[in-house]
């Protein structure tokens, strides 16, 4: 019984480590290459450039992939189901917990 409990503890710890809280450097690099997961926390317009033209609409709760941000951090480039483009980050998009910081474009 002790051996089974020890194995279950090891499996649980491994699952926790792989769940994103403690990603290794190669795993973080892979995640950055694929984009950072996030979601819209408000309905918002998706633009073709910061302060550019409308290319789509993002909806509250919808999942997105965040690619990068402007140097000032105000605009995020992302991929949403309806369109890829730029959104004003403040109050519009939230990255998933325990993910790396959004890189600068």
N, C-alpha and C positions, 0 to 999 in steps of 0.2 A: 504494500500500500504506500509506503514511503517513497519508493522509486517512482510510482505513478504520480504522486503529488509533486515530486521534484521535476519530473518531465513536464507536467502541466504548467508548473511555475515558469520553467524555461520557455515553453511555447508562448505563454502569456507575455513574458518580458520581450521575447523576440517580436511578437506581433505589435507590441507597444512601440518598440524601436523602429519598426518598419512603417508604422502609422504616420510618420511625419514629424514627430516631436524631436527625434535625434537623427536626422538624415546625415549620411556620410558626405564628404566633399564631392565624390563622383555622383552620388544620387542627387545632390543639390544642383550640380552642373547639368545633369540630365533634365531636371525639372525646369531650370531656367531656359534650356533650349526648347522645351515643349511649351513654355509659357507658365504663368502663375495662375492657379485657379482662383476665381472670385465670383462675385455675384452683384447684380444691380440691387441697390437698396432703395431705389426710387425710379419712377418712370423717367427716362431721359433721352435726349436726342444724341445720335451718333453722327459725328461730322467727318468730312474727308480730310480735314486738317484742323489744328487748333484755330478756333474762330472761323472755320470754313463752312462749306455748304452741307446741308443735311443729306445723309445717305441711308439712314435707318433710325429705328426707335428701339430702345431697350426698355424692358418691363421689369418692375419690382419683383425680386426673387429669382430672376432668370440667371442661369449660370453663364459665366464668360471666362475667357482666357486672356490674362493681362500680359502684353508683350513687353512694354517699356513705358517710361514716363519722360516728360520734358525735364530739363535741368532744374527748373523751379518747382517741380512736383505737382503743378496744378492740372496738367493734362495727362491722361493715360491713353495709350494706344492699346486696343483690345480687339478680340474676335468674339462676336456674339452670334447667335443663330441667324439673325436677320441681316447683319452687315458687319464689316470690319471697319474700324476707324478710331476716332478720337472722342473722348468724353471728358468733361470737366469733372475731375475726381472728387472734389470736396462735396461730400454728401450724396454721391451718385453710385460709387462702386466701393465694395469692401473686399479685400483679399481674404482668402481663407486663413484660418488660424494656423500658426506654426509653419508658414511658408516663408521663403526668403523675401527680402526687400525687393521692390520692383526696380529693375535696372534702368539707368538713364539711356535714352535713345542716342 
